[in-house]
Amino acid sequence: MWIDGLALLWGSVFDVRSILYLFAVIVIALVGALVFTFGPMLLSQYTSKLNNLPGPKSTSWIYGQMKRIHGESEASVVQETWVKEYGSETLMYNGLLNIPRLWTLDLRALNHILTHSNDYPKPEVARRALSNLLSDGLLSAEGELHRQQRRVMNPAFGPAQIRDFTETFLDKSIELRDAWMGEVEKNGSPARIDALSWLSRATLDIIGLAGFNYHFHSINPDGKPNELNEAFIHIFSPKTSVSVIAVLRMFFPIFRYVPNIQGRRVARAKAVMRQIGMDLIAQKKAEIAEEKGVVTSERSGSMRGRDLLTLLLKANMATDIPDHQRMPDEDVLAQIPTFFVAGHETTSTATTWCLFALTQAPGVQTRLREELLAVPTDMPTMEELNELPYLDAVVRETLRLYAPVPNTMRQASKDDVIPVAEPFVDRHGVTQDSIRISAGDIVLIPIIALNRSKKLWGEDAAEFNPNRWLGEGLPDAVGPVPGVWGHMLTFLGGPRACIGYRFTLVEMKALIFTLVRRFEFELAVPVEDVEKKQGAAVQRPRLRSDPEAGGQLPLLVKQHHAL
């Protein structure tokens, strides 16, 4: 009997020791993972070559300068203050965990960073977060994968293809116009309308049709459940909060296996998107093959697929592309949510800011409406839209002053020496003609700050002035700006410049053309109540009096008296 008791006691001790041993292994593994992940970051605050640059001292070991930066209602305001304070356009400030960040307006330095995309990819954490949602789509892919995807996708975004999309842009713009007329008739004139919400619906409908011929029916819901729409809302809703587990998943892949409510919702939504996406791909492949006469079918007529997904598949199936350069279906599938992210929120936000600017410049609104009403049709061609000089000037000025994405981030993949156009004085009083950067250092690309730089654009750089795009032309100083369009950084530059900028420009013009012809706009709240607030990426209008409501822009809308 006592032998059995001794054996039981020994077994219990053995179990306790096993548990303690297992616990110790887990703790050591977690500590090792923390050191491996955060060690180089924490060490960089002491070893980074950026510490030599001028800039403010850190105010917090945990937050660096981020509390002050995020406390502002508009991007880059704090950094622009530092430019004046330290007399340098090249600065270093501390981000989270005191990690050094490079911030510069120097055009030569920015050109170097943007054109050497292999040396300055998106930060690993950002890529991991994007990949978790989008797979390895164009927004998250780097290196050879990004070049391969870009090669195949380029033909889908050419001028000829955008010309074909113009009819879709205008059809949905007219549908939005008619919905707003319904609001005016129902609620009286002027009607209070949240422009951001409605424009978001319109651009979602547009990207659904232009992206892959899918009907969201967001402007005028037909009452039918829409699985893809629900999936999109679950994954990309800007109101989704960032939980602790979400942050841990970014840094530690093992935590992706820890179940949570939001994770399950996203997983279900991704499964729906994947299934619908694969069905669309299979369907369009069959249609393309039929169109080419590869297979026969009883269906009559010639299919003319004009959506981005069909164009992408056609390019990917072209006989002149080597097999090793073709995108597998998984990579093609990843472009569907990528189309949403790149072509939905940015355009709706930019168009909303355009209407806001027009409420603050009644003379501009009147002049623009006169030009648009002179067009004898509701359905102009792409060429006719692009030939309207004042509409073009208004769009350019909007995208300069209200760039939807106010900044972006890169990370040095190796030690580098970045050339500068203008020497600067470092913290030790020594004049430097280059920026020395360490592998792993973070670089901020200050899109909005460069777009409103007085040094480049003149003393009225912070003012909405479409006339700067007419007459004598732009200042010579903006010539070297390394942007792909308009001598500004709104669509970035270099190998990772926005592939869909032509799409956005014509879509914006179609929306503004249709709405401004029919309506007059006033701001429904005091202008001081409107602030610019950046979310995950896009800087939206928000009301100081109602911040919990998120992005919104209430306008007073009435039909133009001449109609």
C-alpha positions as CSV (number, residue, x, y, z in Angstrom):
1,M,0.0,0.0,0.0
2,W,2.7,2.4,1.0
3,I,4.6,1.6,-2.3
4,D,1.5,2.6,-4.3
5,G,1.4,5.9,-2.3
6,L,5.0,6.6,-2.9
7,A,4.6,6.0,-6.6
8,L,1.6,8.3,-6.7
9,L,3.6,11.0,-4.8
10,W,6.5,10.6,-7.2
11,G,4.1,10.8,-10.2
12,S,2.7,14.0,-8.8
13,V,6.2,15.5,-8.3
14,F,7.1,14.4,-11.8
15,D,3.9,16.1,-13.2
16,V,4.7,19.3,-11.3
17,R,8.2,19.3,-12.5
18,S,7.1,18.7,-16.1
19,I,4.6,21.5,-15.9
20,L,7.3,23.8,-14.4
21,Y,9.7,22.8,-17.1
22,L,7.1,23.3,-19.9
23,F,6.3,26.7,-18.4
24,A,10.0,27.7,-18.3
25,V,10.4,26.7,-21.9
26,I,7.4,28.8,-23.0
27,V,8.7,31.8,-21.0
28,I,12.2,31.4,-22.5
29,A,10.7,31.1,-26.0
30,L,8.5,34.2,-25.5
31,V,11.4,36.2,-24.1
32,G,13.6,35.0,-27.0
33,A,10.9,36.0,-29.5
34,L,10.6,39.4,-27.9
35,V,14.3,40.0,-28.0
36,F,14.5,38.7,-31.6
37,T,11.6,41.0,-32.7
38,F,12.2,44.1,-30.6
39,G,15.9,43.9,-29.8
40,P,17.1,45.4,-33.0
41,M,14.4,48.1,-32.8
42,L,15.3,49.1,-29.3
43,L,19.0,49.0,-30.0
44,S,18.5,51.3,-33.0
45,Q,17.8,54.3,-30.7
46,Y,21.4,54.1,-29.7
47,T,23.1,52.8,-32.8
48,S,21.2,54.3,-35.7
49,K,23.1,56.8,-37.9
50,L,20.0,58.9,-37.9
51,N,20.8,60.0,-34.4
52,N,23.2,62.5,-35.9
53,L,20.4,64.4,-37.7
54,P,18.8,67.6,-36.3
55,G,15.5,67.2,-34.6
56,P,13.6,67.2,-31.2
57,K,14.6,65.2,-28.2
58,S,12.3,62.3,-27.3
59,T,9.6,63.1,-24.8
60,S,8.8,59.5,-23.9
61,W,10.7,56.2,-23.9
62,I,7.6,54.4,-25.0
63,Y,5.9,56.9,-27.3
64,G,8.7,59.0,-28.6
65,Q,7.1,62.0,-30.3
66,M,4.0,60.0,-31.5
67,K,1.6,61.4,-28.9
68,R,2.3,64.9,-30.0
69,I,2.1,64.0,-33.7
70,H,-1.2,62.1,-33.3
71,G,-2.6,64.8,-31.2
72,E,-2.7,67.1,-34.2
73,S,-5.8,67.0,-36.4
74,E,-3.8,67.1,-39.6
75,A,-0.8,65.1,-40.8
76,S,2.7,66.6,-40.9
77,V,1.9,69.8,-38.9
78,V,4.3,68.9,-36.1
79,Q,7.1,68.1,-38.5
80,E,6.6,71.3,-40.4
81,T,7.0,73.1,-37.1
82,W,10.3,71.3,-36.5
83,V,11.5,72.4,-40.0
84,K,11.2,76.0,-38.9
85,E,12.5,75.4,-35.4
86,Y,15.7,73.6,-36.5
87,G,16.2,75.3,-39.8
88,S,16.5,72.0,-41.7
89,E,14.3,70.1,-44.1
90,T,16.0,66.9,-43.0
91,L,15.1,65.7,-39.5
92,M,15.1,62.8,-37.1
93,Y,12.4,62.2,-34.5
94,N,11.6,59.2,-32.3
95,G,8.6,57.0,-33.0
96,L,7.1,54.3,-30.8
97,L,9.7,52.6,-28.5
98,N,12.0,55.6,-29.3
99,I,12.8,54.1,-32.7
100,P,14.5,56.8,-34.9
101,R,12.6,58.0,-38.0
102,L,13.9,59.9,-41.0
103,W,11.7,62.8,-42.2
104,T,12.9,64.9,-45.1
105,L,11.5,67.3,-47.8
106,D,14.8,67.2,-49.7
107,L,13.8,66.3,-53.3
108,R,17.1,64.5,-54.2
109,A,16.8,62.4,-51.1
110,L,13.2,61.5,-51.8
111,N,14.0,60.6,-55.4
112,H,16.7,58.3,-54.2
113,I,14.4,56.5,-51.7
114,L,11.5,56.2,-54.1
115,T,13.5,55.0,-57.1
116,H,15.5,52.4,-55.0
117,S,12.4,50.5,-54.0
118,N,14.4,47.3,-53.3
119,D,16.5,49.1,-50.8
120,Y,13.5,50.8,-49.2
121,P,10.5,48.4,-49.1
122,K,7.5,48.9,-46.9
123,P,8.2,48.1,-43.2
124,E,8.0,44.4,-42.4
125,V,5.2,44.8,-39.9
126,A,3.1,46.8,-42.4
127,R,3.7,44.2,-45.1
128,R,2.7,41.5,-42.7
129,A,-0.6,43.3,-41.8
130,L,-1.4,43.9,-45.4
131,S,-0.6,40.4,-46.4
132,N,-2.8,39.0,-43.7
133,L,-5.8,40.8,-45.2
134,L,-4.9,41.0,-48.9
135,S,-2.6,38.0,-49.4
136,D,0.4,39.0,-51.5
137,G,-1.4,41.5,-53.7
138,L,0.3,44.5,-55.3
139,L,0.0,46.6,-52.2
140,S,1.9,44.2,-50.0
141,A,4.2,42.4,-52.5
142,E,7.8,43.4,-52.7
143,G,10.8,42.6,-54.9
144,E,10.5,40.3,-57.8
145,L,6.9,39.3,-56.9
146,H,5.9,43.0,-57.1
147,R,7.7,43.5,-60.4
148,Q,6.0,40.3,-61.8
149,Q,2.5,41.5,-60.7
150,R,3.1,45.0,-62.0
151,R,4.3,43.7,-65.4
152,V,1.1,41.7,-65.8
153,M,-1.3,44.3,-64.4
154,N,0.1,47.4,-66.3
155,P,-2.0,46.8,-69.5
156,A,-5.2,46.9,-67.5
157,F,-4.6,50.5,-66.4
158,G,-3.6,52.0,-69.7
159,P,-5.4,55.0,-71.3
160,A,-7.4,52.8,-73.7
161,Q,-8.7,50.8,-70.8
162,I,-9.6,53.8,-68.7
163,R,-11.5,55.2,-71.7
164,D,-13.7,52.1,-71.6
165,F,-14.4,52.6,-67.9
166,T,-15.6,56.2,-68.3
167,E,-19.1,55.1,-69.1
168,T,-19.3,53.1,-65.9
169,F,-17.9,56.1,-63.9
170,L,-20.6,58.4,-65.4
171,D,-23.5,55.9,-65.0
172,K,-22.8,55.6,-61.3
173,S,-22.3,59.3,-61.0
174,I,-25.7,59.9,-62.5
175,E,-27.2,57.3,-60.2
176,L,-25.7,59.2,-57.2
177,R,-27.0,62.5,-58.6
178,D,-30.5,61.1,-58.9
179,A,-30.3,59.6,-55.3
180,W,-29.3,63.1,-54.0
181,M,-32.2,64.6,-56.0
182,G,-34.4,62.2,-54.2
183,E,-33.0,63.4,-50.8
184,V,-33.7,67.0,-51.9
185,E,-37.3,66.3,-52.9
186,K,-37.9,64.2,-49.7
187,N,-36.3,66.5,-47.2
188,G,-36.7,69.9,-48.8
189,S,-34.1,72.2,-50.3
190,P,-31.4,72.5,-49.2
191,A,-31.1,68.9,-48.0
192,R,-28.4,68.0,-45.5
193,I,-26.3,65.2,-47.0
194,D,-23.2,63.4,-45.7
195,A,-21.1,63.6,-48.8
196,L,-18.4,61.2,-47.6
197,S,-20.9,58.4,-46.9
198,W,-22.6,58.7,-50.2
199,L,-19.4,59.1,-52.3
200,S,-18.0,56.0,-50.5
201,R,-21.1,54.1,-51.7
202,A,-20.6,55.4,-55.2
203,T,-17.0,54.5,-55.5
204,L,-17.7,51.0,-54.0
205,D,-20.2,50.5,-56.8
206,I,-17.8,51.8,-59.4
207,I,-14.9,49.5,-58.3
208,G,-17.2,46.6,-58.1
209,L,-18.3,47.0,-61.7
210,A,-15.0,48.3,-63.1
211,G,-12.9,45.9,-61.0
212,F,-14.6,42.6,-61.9
213,N,-18.2,43.3,-63.1
214,Y,-19.7,42.7,-59.7
215,H,-22.8,44.6,-58.5
216,F,-22.7,45.9,-54.9
217,H,-25.9,48.1,-55.3
218,S,-24.6,50.4,-52.6
219,I,-26.1,53.6,-53.8
220,N,-29.5,52.1,-54.2
221,P,-29.7,48.8,-52.2
222,D,-32.1,46.3,-53.8
223,G,-32.7,44.6,-50.4
224,K,-30.9,41.4,-51.4
225,P,-28.1,40.1,-49.2
226,N,-24.7,40.6,-50.8
227,E,-22.1,38.2,-49.5
228,L,-19.1,40.0,-51.0
229,N,-20.3,43.4,-49.7
230,E,-20.7,42.0,-46.2
231,A,-17.2,40.4,-46.4
232,F,-15.7,43.7,-47.6
233,I,-17.3,45.5,-44.7
234,H,-16.0,43.0,-42.1
235,I,-12.4,43.2,-43.4
236,F,-12.0,46.8,-44.4
237,S,-14.4,48.8,-42.2
238,P,-12.6,51.9,-40.9
239,K,-14.4,51.6,-37.6
240,T,-12.8,48.3,-36.7
241,S,-10.8,48.8,-33.5
242,V,-7.2,47.5,-33.2
243,S,-7.1,45.0,-30.3
244,V,-4.1,43.8,-28.4
245,I,-4.2,40.4,-30.0
246,A,-4.3,42.1,-33.5
247,V,-1.0,43.9,-32.6
248,L,0.5,40.7,-31.3
249,R,-0.4,39.0,-34.5
250,M,1.5,41.6,-36.5
251,F,4.7,41.0,-34.6
252,F,4.4,37.3,-33.7
253,P,2.8,35.0,-36.3
254,I,2.1,32.3,-33.6
255,F,-0.6,34.6,-32.2
256,R,-2.5,34.2,-35.4
257,Y,-3.6,30.8,-34.1
258,V,-5.2,32.3,-31.0
259,P,-8.9,32.5,-31.7
260,N,-10.8,35.8,-31.2
261,I,-14.1,37.2,-32.4
262,Q,-12.7,39.7,-34.9
263,G,-10.3,37.1,-36.2
264,R,-13.1,34.6,-36.8
265,R,-15.2,37.3,-38.6
266,V,-12.2,38.2,-40.8
267,A,-11.5,34.5,-41.5
268,R,-15.1,33.9,-42.6
269,A,-15.2,37.1,-44.7
270,K,-11.9,36.1,-46.4
271,A,-13.3,32.6,-47.1
272,V,-16.3,34.3,-48.8
273,M,-14.1,36.6,-50.8
274,R,-11.9,33.7,-51.8
275,Q,-14.8,31.5,-52.9
276,I,-16.5,34.3,-54.9
277,G,-13.1,35.4,-56.3
278,M,-12.1,31.9,-57.5
279,D,-15.6,31.5,-59.1
280,L,-15.1,34.8,-60.9
281,I,-11.7,33.9,-62.0
282,A,-12.9,30.5,-63.3
283,Q,-15.9,32.1,-65.1
284,K,-13.8,34.8,-66.7
285,K,-11.1,32.4,-67.8
286,A,-13.8,30.3,-69.5
287,E,-15.2,33.4,-71.2
288,I,-11.8,34.5,-72.4
289,A,-11.1,31.1,-73.8
290,E,-14.5,31.1,-75.5
291,E,-13.8,34.5,-77.0
292,K,-10.5,33.3,-78.4
293,G,-12.2,30.3,-79.9
294,V,-10.3,27.8,-77.7
295,V,-13.5,26.2,-76.7
296,T,-17.0,26.2,-78.2
297,S,-20.2,26.9,-76.5
298,E,-23.9,27.3,-77.3
299,R,-23.9,30.8,-75.9
300,S,-24.1,33.4,-78.6
301,G,-22.4,36.7,-78.9
302,S,-18.9,37.9,-78.3
303,M,-18.0,38.6,-74.7
304,R,-16.2,41.9,-74.4
305,G,-14.8,41.9,-70.9
306,R,-13.8,45.4,-69.8
307,D,-13.4,45.0,-66.1
308,L,-9.9,45.0,-64.5
309,L,-10.0,41.4,-63.5
310,T,-10.8,40.2,-67.1
311,L,-8.1,42.5,-68.5
312,L,-5.6,41.2,-65.9
313,L,-6.5,37.6,-66.8
314,K,-6.2,38.3,-70.5
315,A,-2.8,39.9,-70.0
316,N,-1.7,36.9,-67.8
317,M,-2.9,34.4,-70.4
318,A,-1.1,36.2,-73.3
319,T,1.0,34.0,-75.4
320,D,4.0,36.4,-75.4
321,I,4.5,36.1,-71.6
322,P,6.9,33.4,-70.5
323,D,5.4,30.8,-68.2
324,H,7.7,31.9,-65.3
325,Q,6.3,35.4,-65.5
326,R,2.7,34.4,-65.3
327,M,0.8,35.0,-62.1
328,P,-0.7,32.0,-60.4
329,D,-4.4,32.1,-59.6
330,E,-3.6,32.8,-56.0
331,D,-1.8,36.0,-56.9
332,V,-4.6,37.0,-59.3
333,L,-7.1,36.4,-56.5
334,A,-5.1,38.7,-54.2
335,Q,-5.7,41.6,-56.5
336,I,-9.5,41.6,-55.9
337,P,-9.2,43.1,-52.3
338,T,-6.3,45.1,-53.6
339,F,-8.6,46.8,-56.1
340,F,-11.0,47.7,-53.3
341,V,-8.4,49.2,-51.0
342,A,-6.6,51.2,-53.7
343,G,-9.6,52.2,-55.7
344,H,-12.4,52.8,-53.2
345,E,-11.7,54.9,-50.1
346,T,-9.0,57.1,-51.7
347,T,-11.2,58.3,-54.5
348,S,-14.3,58.9,-52.4
349,T,-12.2,60.8,-49.8
350,A,-10.5,63.0,-52.5
351,T,-13.8,63.8,-54.1
352,T,-15.3,64.7,-50.7
353,W,-12.4,67.1,-50.1
354,C,-13.0,68.6,-53.5
355,L,-16.7,69.4,-52.6
356,F,-15.5,70.8,-49.3
357,A,-13.0,73.1,-51.1
358,L,-15.7,74.3,-53.4
359,T,-17.9,75.3,-50.5
360,Q,-15.1,77.5,-49.2
361,A,-14.5,79.0,-52.7
362,P,-17.9,80.0,-54.1
363,G,-16.3,81.8,-57.0
364,V,-14.5,78.7,-58.0
365,Q,-17.7,76.6,-57.7
366,T,-19.6,79.0,-59.9
367,R,-16.8,79.2,-62.6
368,L,-16.5,75.4,-62.6
369,R,-20.3,74.9,-63.0
370,E,-20.3,77.3,-65.9
371,E,-17.6,75.3,-67.7
372,L,-19.4,72.0,-67.0
373,L,-22.9,73.3,-68.1
374,A,-21.4,74.3,-71.4
375,V,-20.9,70.6,-72.2
376,P,-24.0,69.5,-74.2
377,T,-24.2,65.9,-72.8
378,D,-24.4,64.1,-69.5
379,M,-22.1,61.4,-70.9
380,P,-18.9,63.0,-72.2
381,T,-16.0,60.8,-73.3
382,M,-12.8,60.5,-71.4
383,E,-11.2,62.9,-73.9
384,E,-14.0,65.5,-73.4
385,L,-13.6,65.3,-69.6
386,N,-9.9,65.8,-69.9
387,E,-10.3,68.7,-72.3
388,L,-12.1,70.8,-69.6
389,P,-9.3,73.0,-68.3
390,Y,-10.9,74.4,-65.2
391,L,-12.2,70.9,-64.1
392,D,-8.7,69.6,-64.6
393,A,-7.3,72.5,-62.5
394,V,-9.8,71.9,-59.7
395,V,-8.9,68.2,-59.6
396,R,-5.2,68.9,-59.6
397,E,-5.5,71.5,-56.8
398,T,-7.6,69.1,-54.7
399,L,-5.2,66.3,-55.0
400,R,-2.3,68.7,-54.2
401,L,-3.8,70.2,-51.1
402,Y,-6.0,67.3,-49.9
403,A,-4.0,64.2,-50.9
404,P,-6.0,61.4,-49.4
405,V,-2.9,59.5,-48.2
406,P,-0.9,62.2,-46.5
407,N,2.3,60.2,-45.9
408,T,3.7,56.7,-46.3
409,M,6.5,54.7,-44.8
410,R,9.6,52.8,-46.0
411,Q,12.3,50.9,-44.2
412,A,15.9,50.7,-45.1
413,S,16.9,47.1,-46.0
414,K,20.7,47.9,-45.7
415,D,23.0,50.6,-44.6
416,D,23.0,53.4,-47.2
417,V,24.2,56.9,-48.0
418,I,21.3,59.1,-49.3
419,P,22.4,62.1,-51.3
420,V,20.7,65.5,-50.6
421,A,20.2,68.5,-52.8
422,E,20.8,70.9,-49.9
423,P,23.4,70.3,-47.2
424,F,22.3,70.5,-43.6
425,V,23.9,71.0,-40.3
426,D,23.9,68.0,-38.0
427,R,23.5,67.9,-34.2
428,H,27.3,68.5,-33.8
429,G,27.3,71.6,-35.9
430,V,28.9,69.9,-38.9
431,T,27.6,70.5,-42.4
432,Q,26.5,67.2,-44.1
433,D,26.0,66.6,-47.9
434,S,24.3,63.3,-47.4
435,I,22.1,61.2,-45.0
436,R,23.7,58.1,-43.5
437,I,21.1,55.5,-42.7
438,S,21.2,52.1,-41.0
439,A,19.5,48.9,-42.0
440,G,16.1,48.7,-40.4
441,D,15.7,52.5,-40.0
442,I,12.2,53.9,-40.8
443,V,11.7,56.6,-43.4
444,L,8.6,58.8,-43.6
445,I,7.6,60.0,-47.1
446,P,5.8,63.3,-46.3
447,I,3.4,63.5,-49.2
448,I,1.1,66.3,-48.0
449,A,3.9,68.4,-46.5
450,L,5.8,68.4,-49.8
451,N,2.5,69.2,-51.7
452,R,2.0,72.3,-49.6
453,S,5.6,73.4,-49.2
454,K,5.9,77.2,-49.6
455,K,9.4,76.8,-50.8
456,L,8.1,74.9,-53.8
457,W,4.6,76.2,-54.4
458,G,4.9,79.8,-53.2
459,E,3.5,81.8,-50.3
460,D,-0.1,80.7,-51.2
461,A,0.8,77.0,-51.0
462,A,-1.7,76.4,-48.2
463,E,-4.6,78.0,-50.2
464,F,-7.0,76.3,-52.6
465,N,-6.2,78.1,-55.8
466,P,-7.0,76.2,-59.1
467,N,-5.6,79.2,-61.1
468,R,-2.1,78.1,-60.3
469,W,-2.5,75.3,-62.9
470,L,-3.6,77.8,-65.6
471,G,-1.9,80.7,-67.3
472,E,1.8,81.0,-66.9
473,G,2.3,77.5,-65.4
474,L,3.8,76.1,-62.2
475,P,6.9,77.4,-60.4
476,D,10.2,76.0,-61.6
477,A,10.9,74.7,-58.1
478,V,8.4,71.9,-58.5
479,G,10.0,70.4,-61.6
480,P,12.3,68.0,-59.7
481,V,9.5,66.6,-57.5
482,P,9.8,62.8,-58.0
483,G,6.1,62.2,-58.5
484,V,4.5,60.2,-61.3
485,W,1.9,62.9,-61.9
486,G,1.4,66.6,-61.6
487,H,4.7,67.5,-60.0
488,M,3.4,66.3,-56.6
489,L,3.7,63.2,-54.5
490,T,0.0,62.3,-54.3
491,F,0.5,59.2,-56.4
492,L,4.1,58.7,-55.3
493,G,6.9,58.0,-57.8
494,G,9.4,55.4,-58.8
495,P,8.6,51.6,-59.3
496,R,5.9,51.7,-56.6
497,A,4.0,54.7,-58.0
498,C,0.3,54.2,-58.0
499,I,-0.6,52.0,-60.9
500,G,-4.2,53.3,-61.0
501,Y,-3.7,57.0,-61.0
502,R,-5.4,57.5,-64.4
503,F,-8.4,55.5,-63.1
504,T,-8.7,57.8,-60.1
505,L,-8.4,61.0,-62.1
506,V,-11.1,60.2,-64.6
507,E,-13.4,58.7,-61.9
508,M,-13.0,61.9,-59.9
509,K,-13.7,64.1,-62.9
510,A,-16.8,62.1,-63.8
511,L,-18.2,62.4,-60.2
512,I,-17.5,66.2,-60.0
513,F,-18.8,66.8,-63.5
514,T,-22.1,65.2,-62.8
515,L,-22.7,66.6,-59.3
516,V,-21.6,70.2,-59.8
517,R,-23.6,70.5,-62.9
518,R,-26.8,69.7,-61.0
519,F,-26.2,71.0,-57.5
520,E,-25.0,73.9,-55.4
521,F,-23.1,73.1,-52.3
522,E,-22.6,74.8,-48.9
523,L,-21.0,73.5,-45.7
524,A,-23.7,72.4,-43.2
525,V,-21.5,73.1,-40.2
526,P,-19.1,75.9,-39.3
527,V,-15.8,75.4,-41.1
528,E,-14.0,75.4,-37.8
529,D,-15.8,72.2,-36.9
530,V,-14.2,70.3,-39.8
531,E,-10.9,68.7,-39.1
532,K,-8.6,66.4,-41.1
533,K,-8.1,63.1,-39.3
534,Q,-5.9,60.3,-40.6
535,G,-7.0,56.7,-40.0
536,A,-5.0,53.7,-41.0
537,A,-3.9,55.4,-44.2
538,V,-6.5,57.9,-45.6
539,Q,-7.0,61.4,-44.1
540,R,-10.8,62.0,-43.9
541,P,-12.9,64.9,-42.8
542,R,-14.3,64.6,-39.3
543,L,-16.3,66.9,-37.0
544,R,-14.7,68.1,-33.9
545,S,-18.2,68.3,-32.3
546,D,-18.9,64.6,-33.1
547,P,-15.6,62.7,-33.3
548,E,-17.2,59.4,-32.3
549,A,-19.2,59.4,-35.5
550,G,-16.0,59.0,-37.5
551,G,-15.5,60.4,-41.0
552,Q,-18.2,62.6,-42.3
553,L,-18.8,65.8,-44.3
554,P,-22.4,67.2,-44.0
555,L,-23.2,69.5,-46.9
556,L,-26.3,71.6,-47.7
557,V,-27.3,70.5,-51.2
558,K,-29.8,72.2,-53.5
559,Q,-30.6,72.0,-57.2
560,H,-28.9,74.6,-59.3
561,H,-31.4,77.3,-60.1
562,A,-30.8,77.2,-63.8
563,L,-32.1,73.6,-64.0
